[in-house]
Amino acid sequence: MRLRSALTAGLAVAAALPLTVTTASATAGPAPAGTASRLGTCQEKALEVHAAPGGQRNVARISVTNNGNRSCVVDRIPTITFRGLDGSAEAVPPTGSGPYVLSRDERAYAAVRTADPAATEGHVVGSLSVAADPSHLGVAFGGATVGMPEGVHVWEPVTTLWQESRAAADSALADALR
């Protein structure tokens, strides 16, 4: 399996990339420099994480909602891990960690592809786990919950960055896989 090598490569790329952000508002989206220290990381108990079938084989849609009483930040890359396997889904496009602002009652979306539908390599696991920030423990979702009742087929998994809509997450995943 290539999760570990993909994670190592992704971390190397992340370490080499400077953090660049273009959005300056305190609404959902990439955050300007200094926002993370000003707003602080969202408390895990203030977030509601969901996962559902993604409409395509080996794709799941995920979302996170800030139910807290103030704006806060999560990592712009959702942390998606798979029961019993090392590593996590790689961000597409490749990028480094950075803050993503979630305003009060704001929801962000991402899509994760666990394996190419034609893949014969990989592993099948019972669940995937989603965390809005790497400092969080995350929430586990069984394969049936995400439309994979025979188990989650994992081979070179990828995830989008958090997006402002479900359609934007689907589009980002489709664009990355072209």
Contacts in CASP RR format, 6 or more apart in sequence:
PFRMAT RR
TARGET T0000
AUTHOR 0000-0000-0000
METHOD contacts of the structure
MODEL  1
MRLRSALTAGLAVAAALPLTVTTASATAGPAPAGTASRLGTCQEKALEVH
AAPGGQRNVARISVTNNGNRSCVVDRIPTITFRGLDGSAEAVPPTGSGPY
VLSRDERAYAAVRTADPAATEGHVVGSLSVAADPSHLGVAFGGATVGMPE
GVHVWEPVTTLWQESRAAADSALADALR
1 85 0 8 1.000
1 121 0 8 1.000
1 122 0 8 1.000
1 123 0 8 1.000
1 154 0 8 1.000
1 155 0 8 1.000
2 155 0 8 1.000
2 156 0 8 1.000
3 82 0 8 1.000
3 85 0 8 1.000
3 86 0 8 1.000
3 87 0 8 1.000
3 88 0 8 1.000
3 154 0 8 1.000
3 156 0 8 1.000
3 157 0 8 1.000
4 86 0 8 1.000
4 87 0 8 1.000
6 87 0 8 1.000
6 90 0 8 1.000
6 156 0 8 1.000
7 86 0 8 1.000
7 87 0 8 1.000
7 88 0 8 1.000
7 90 0 8 1.000
9 90 0 8 1.000
10 90 0 8 1.000
10 91 0 8 1.000
10 94 0 8 1.000
10 96 0 8 1.000
13 94 0 8 1.000
13 95 0 8 1.000
13 96 0 8 1.000
14 95 0 8 1.000
14 96 0 8 1.000
14 97 0 8 1.000
17 95 0 8 1.000
17 96 0 8 1.000
19 33 0 8 1.000
19 96 0 8 1.000
19 98 0 8 1.000
21 30 0 8 1.000
21 31 0 8 1.000
21 32 0 8 1.000
21 33 0 8 1.000
21 98 0 8 1.000
22 30 0 8 1.000
23 29 0 8 1.000
23 30 0 8 1.000
23 31 0 8 1.000
23 32 0 8 1.000
24 32 0 8 1.000
25 101 0 8 1.000
26 35 0 8 1.000
26 39 0 8 1.000
26 71 0 8 1.000
26 101 0 8 1.000
26 103 0 8 1.000
27 101 0 8 1.000
27 103 0 8 1.000
27 106 0 8 1.000
28 100 0 8 1.000
28 101 0 8 1.000
28 102 0 8 1.000
28 103 0 8 1.000
28 106 0 8 1.000
28 107 0 8 1.000
28 108 0 8 1.000
28 162 0 8 1.000
28 164 0 8 1.000
29 76 0 8 1.000
29 100 0 8 1.000
29 101 0 8 1.000
29 108 0 8 1.000
29 162 0 8 1.000
29 164 0 8 1.000
30 76 0 8 1.000
30 98 0 8 1.000
30 99 0 8 1.000
30 100 0 8 1.000
30 101 0 8 1.000
31 39 0 8 1.000
31 73 0 8 1.000
31 98 0 8 1.000
31 99 0 8 1.000
31 100 0 8 1.000
31 101 0 8 1.000
34 99 0 8 1.000
35 73 0 8 1.000
35 99 0 8 1.000
35 101 0 8 1.000
36 73 0 8 1.000
36 98 0 8 1.000
36 99 0 8 1.000
39 70 0 8 1.000
39 71 0 8 1.000
39 72 0 8 1.000
39 73 0 8 1.000
39 99 0 8 1.000
39 101 0 8 1.000
40 72 0 8 1.000
40 73 0 8 1.000
41 72 0 8 1.000
41 73 0 8 1.000
41 74 0 8 1.000
41 133 0 8 1.000
41 135 0 8 1.000
42 66 0 8 1.000
42 68 0 8 1.000
42 72 0 8 1.000
42 73 0 8 1.000
42 74 0 8 1.000
42 102 0 8 1.000
42 132 0 8 1.000
42 133 0 8 1.000
43 68 0 8 1.000
43 72 0 8 1.000
44 131 0 8 1.000
44 132 0 8 1.000
44 133 0 8 1.000
44 136 0 8 1.000
44 137 0 8 1.000
44 138 0 8 1.000
46 66 0 8 1.000
46 67 0 8 1.000
46 68 0 8 1.000
46 72 0 8 1.000
47 64 0 8 1.000
47 65 0 8 1.000
47 66 0 8 1.000
47 67 0 8 1.000
47 74 0 8 1.000
47 102 0 8 1.000
47 132 0 8 1.000
47 136 0 8 1.000
48 64 0 8 1.000
48 65 0 8 1.000
48 67 0 8 1.000
49 62 0 8 1.000
49 63 0 8 1.000
49 64 0 8 1.000
49 130 0 8 1.000
49 131 0 8 1.000
49 132 0 8 1.000
49 138 0 8 1.000
49 139 0 8 1.000
50 62 0 8 1.000
50 63 0 8 1.000
50 64 0 8 1.000
50 65 0 8 1.000
51 60 0 8 1.000
51 61 0 8 1.000
51 62 0 8 1.000
51 128 0 8 1.000
51 130 0 8 1.000
51 139 0 8 1.000
51 141 0 8 1.000
51 145 0 8 1.000
51 146 0 8 1.000
52 60 0 8 1.000
52 61 0 8 1.000
52 62 0 8 1.000
52 145 0 8 1.000
52 146 0 8 1.000
52 147 0 8 1.000
53 59 0 8 1.000
53 60 0 8 1.000
53 61 0 8 1.000
53 146 0 8 1.000
53 147 0 8 1.000
53 148 0 8 1.000
54 60 0 8 1.000
54 61 0 8 1.000
54 111 0 8 1.000
54 146 0 8 1.000
54 147 0 8 1.000
54 170 0 8 1.000
55 61 0 8 1.000
56 113 0 8 1.000
56 117 0 8 1.000
57 117 0 8 1.000
58 113 0 8 1.000
58 114 0 8 1.000
58 115 0 8 1.000
58 116 0 8 1.000
58 117 0 8 1.000
58 148 0 8 1.000
58 153 0 8 1.000
59 111 0 8 1.000
59 112 0 8 1.000
59 113 0 8 1.000
59 114 0 8 1.000
59 173 0 8 1.000
60 111 0 8 1.000
60 112 0 8 1.000
60 114 0 8 1.000
60 128 0 8 1.000
60 141 0 8 1.000
60 146 0 8 1.000
60 147 0 8 1.000
60 148 0 8 1.000
61 109 0 8 1.000
61 110 0 8 1.000
61 111 0 8 1.000
61 166 0 8 1.000
61 169 0 8 1.000
61 170 0 8 1.000
62 78 0 8 1.000
62 80 0 8 1.000
62 109 0 8 1.000
62 110 0 8 1.000
62 111 0 8 1.000
62 112 0 8 1.000
62 130 0 8 1.000
62 159 0 8 1.000
63 107 0 8 1.000
63 108 0 8 1.000
63 109 0 8 1.000
63 110 0 8 1.000
63 166 0 8 1.000
64 74 0 8 1.000
64 78 0 8 1.000
64 102 0 8 1.000
64 107 0 8 1.000
64 108 0 8 1.000
64 130 0 8 1.000
64 132 0 8 1.000
64 162 0 8 1.000
65 102 0 8 1.000
65 105 0 8 1.000
65 106 0 8 1.000
65 107 0 8 1.000
66 72 0 8 1.000
66 102 0 8 1.000
66 103 0 8 1.000
66 104 0 8 1.000
66 105 0 8 1.000
66 106 0 8 1.000
66 107 0 8 1.000
67 105 0 8 1.000
68 104 0 8 1.000
69 104 0 8 1.000
70 104 0 8 1.000
71 101 0 8 1.000
71 102 0 8 1.000
71 103 0 8 1.000
71 104 0 8 1.000
71 106 0 8 1.000
72 101 0 8 1.000
72 102 0 8 1.000
73 99 0 8 1.000
73 100 0 8 1.000
73 101 0 8 1.000
73 102 0 8 1.000
73 133 0 8 1.000
74 99 0 8 1.000
74 100 0 8 1.000
74 102 0 8 1.000
74 108 0 8 1.000
74 132 0 8 1.000
74 133 0 8 1.000
74 162 0 8 1.000
75 97 0 8 1.000
75 98 0 8 1.000
75 99 0 8 1.000
75 100 0 8 1.000
75 132 0 8 1.000
75 133 0 8 1.000
75 134 0 8 1.000
76 95 0 8 1.000
76 96 0 8 1.000
76 97 0 8 1.000
76 98 0 8 1.000
76 99 0 8 1.000
76 100 0 8 1.000
76 161 0 8 1.000
76 162 0 8 1.000
77 91 0 8 1.000
77 95 0 8 1.000
77 96 0 8 1.000
77 97 0 8 1.000
77 98 0 8 1.000
77 159 0 8 1.000
77 161 0 8 1.000
77 162 0 8 1.000
78 89 0 8 1.000
78 110 0 8 1.000
78 112 0 8 1.000
78 130 0 8 1.000
78 131 0 8 1.000
78 132 0 8 1.000
78 159 0 8 1.000
78 161 0 8 1.000
78 162 0 8 1.000
79 88 0 8 1.000
79 129 0 8 1.000
79 130 0 8 1.000
79 131 0 8 1.000
79 132 0 8 1.000
79 133 0 8 1.000
79 134 0 8 1.000
79 136 0 8 1.000
79 138 0 8 1.000
80 88 0 8 1.000
80 89 0 8 1.000
80 112 0 8 1.000
80 128 0 8 1.000
80 129 0 8 1.000
80 130 0 8 1.000
80 157 0 8 1.000
80 159 0 8 1.000
81 87 0 8 1.000
81 88 0 8 1.000
81 89 0 8 1.000
81 128 0 8 1.000
81 129 0 8 1.000
81 131 0 8 1.000
82 114 0 8 1.000
82 123 0 8 1.000
82 125 0 8 1.000
82 127 0 8 1.000
82 128 0 8 1.000
82 129 0 8 1.000
82 152 0 8 1.000
82 154 0 8 1.000
82 157 0 8 1.000
83 125 0 8 1.000
83 126 0 8 1.000
83 127 0 8 1.000
83 128 0 8 1.000
83 129 0 8 1.000
83 140 0 8 1.000
84 125 0 8 1.000
85 123 0 8 1.000
85 125 0 8 1.000
85 154 0 8 1.000
88 157 0 8 1.000
89 112 0 8 1.000
89 114 0 8 1.000
89 157 0 8 1.000
89 158 0 8 1.000
89 159 0 8 1.000
90 156 0 8 1.000
90 157 0 8 1.000
90 158 0 8 1.000
90 159 0 8 1.000
91 158 0 8 1.000
91 159 0 8 1.000
91 160 0 8 1.000
91 161 0 8 1.000
92 158 0 8 1.000
92 159 0 8 1.000
92 160 0 8 1.000
92 172 0 8 1.000
92 173 0 8 1.000
92 176 0 8 1.000
92 177 0 8 1.000
93 176 0 8 1.000
95 161 0 8 1.000
97 134 0 8 1.000
100 108 0 8 1.000
100 161 0 8 1.000
100 162 0 8 1.000
102 108 0 8 1.000
102 132 0 8 1.000
108 132 0 8 1.000
108 162 0 8 1.000
108 163 0 8 1.000
108 164 0 8 1.000
109 162 0 8 1.000
109 163 0 8 1.000
109 164 0 8 1.000
109 165 0 8 1.000
109 166 0 8 1.000
109 168 0 8 1.000
109 169 0 8 1.000
110 159 0 8 1.000
110 160 0 8 1.000
110 161 0 8 1.000
110 162 0 8 1.000
110 163 0 8 1.000
110 169 0 8 1.000
111 159 0 8 1.000
111 160 0 8 1.000
111 169 0 8 1.000
111 170 0 8 1.000
111 172 0 8 1.000
111 173 0 8 1.000
112 128 0 8 1.000
112 157 0 8 1.000
112 158 0 8 1.000
112 159 0 8 1.000
112 160 0 8 1.000
112 173 0 8 1.000
113 157 0 8 1.000
113 158 0 8 1.000
113 159 0 8 1.000
113 173 0 8 1.000
113 177 0 8 1.000
114 128 0 8 1.000
114 148 0 8 1.000
114 152 0 8 1.000
114 153 0 8 1.000
114 154 0 8 1.000
114 155 0 8 1.000
114 157 0 8 1.000
115 122 0 8 1.000
115 153 0 8 1.000
115 154 0 8 1.000
115 155 0 8 1.000
115 156 0 8 1.000
115 157 0 8 1.000
116 155 0 8 1.000
116 156 0 8 1.000
119 153 0 8 1.000
119 155 0 8 1.000
119 156 0 8 1.000
121 155 0 8 1.000
122 153 0 8 1.000
122 154 0 8 1.000
122 155 0 8 1.000
123 153 0 8 1.000
123 154 0 8 1.000
123 155 0 8 1.000
124 150 0 8 1.000
124 151 0 8 1.000
124 152 0 8 1.000
124 153 0 8 1.000
124 154 0 8 1.000
125 151 0 8 1.000
125 152 0 8 1.000
125 154 0 8 1.000
126 142 0 8 1.000
126 143 0 8 1.000
126 151 0 8 1.000
126 152 0 8 1.000
127 140 0 8 1.000
127 141 0 8 1.000
127 142 0 8 1.000
127 143 0 8 1.000
127 152 0 8 1.000
128 140 0 8 1.000
128 141 0 8 1.000
128 142 0 8 1.000
128 143 0 8 1.000
128 146 0 8 1.000
128 152 0 8 1.000
129 138 0 8 1.000
129 139 0 8 1.000
129 140 0 8 1.000
129 141 0 8 1.000
130 138 0 8 1.000
130 139 0 8 1.000
130 141 0 8 1.000
131 137 0 8 1.000
131 138 0 8 1.000
131 139 0 8 1.000
132 138 0 8 1.000
132 162 0 8 1.000
142 151 0 8 1.000
142 152 0 8 1.000
143 149 0 8 1.000
143 151 0 8 1.000
143 152 0 8 1.000
144 151 0 8 1.000
146 152 0 8 1.000
158 173 0 8 1.000
158 176 0 8 1.000
158 177 0 8 1.000
160 169 0 8 1.000
160 172 0 8 1.000
160 173 0 8 1.000
160 176 0 8 1.000
161 172 0 8 1.000
163 169 0 8 1.000
163 172 0 8 1.000
END
